[in-house]
């Protein structure tokens, strides 16, 4: 199962948390943030995985 939106192509991206310390040792934690993908059923009965932003757009347009 892919972690990419079918409409906009939004996928995971790498982020890092910067810890401000007074010493030279500055441990950072990097991880991947993933989009909030949900199943959405189109009018023709086809189910696709899309992000919530695209889902709101489609509901607003009436699709």
For each residue, the residues with C-beta under 8 A, 3 or more apart:
1: 49
2: 49
3: 11 12 34 35 37
4: 9 10 11 35
5: 8 9 10 11 35 37 49 50 51 54
6: 48 49 50
7: 48 50 51 54
8: 5 50 51 53 54
9: 4 5
10: 4 5 35 51 53
11: 3 4 5 34 35
12: 3 32 33 34 35
13: 32 33
14: 30 31 32
15: 30 31 32 33
16: 28 29 30 31
17: 28 29 30
18: 26 28
19: 26 27 28 29
20: 26
21: 25 26
22:
23: 26
24:
25: 21
26: 18 19 20 21 23
27: 19
28: 16 17 18 19
29: 16 17 19
30: 14 15 16 17
31: 14 15 16
32: 12 13 14 15
33: 12 13 15
34: 3 11 12 37
35: 3 4 5 10 11 12 51 52
36: 51 52
37: 3 5 34 49 50 51
38: 49 50 51 52 55
39: 47 48 49
40: 47 48 49 50 55 58
41: 45 46 47
42: 45 46 47 48 63
43: 63
44:
45: 41 42
46: 41 42
47: 39 40 41 42
48: 6 7 39 40 42
49: 1 2 5 6 37 38 39 40
50: 5 6 7 8 37 38 40 54 55 58
51: 5 7 8 10 35 36 37 38 54 55
52: 35 36 38 55 56
53: 8 10 56 57
54: 5 7 8 50 51 57 58
55: 38 40 50 51 52 58 59
56: 52 53 59 60
57: 53 54 60 61
58: 40 50 54 55 61 63
59: 55 56 62 63
60: 56 57
61: 57 58
62: 59
63: 42 43 58 59
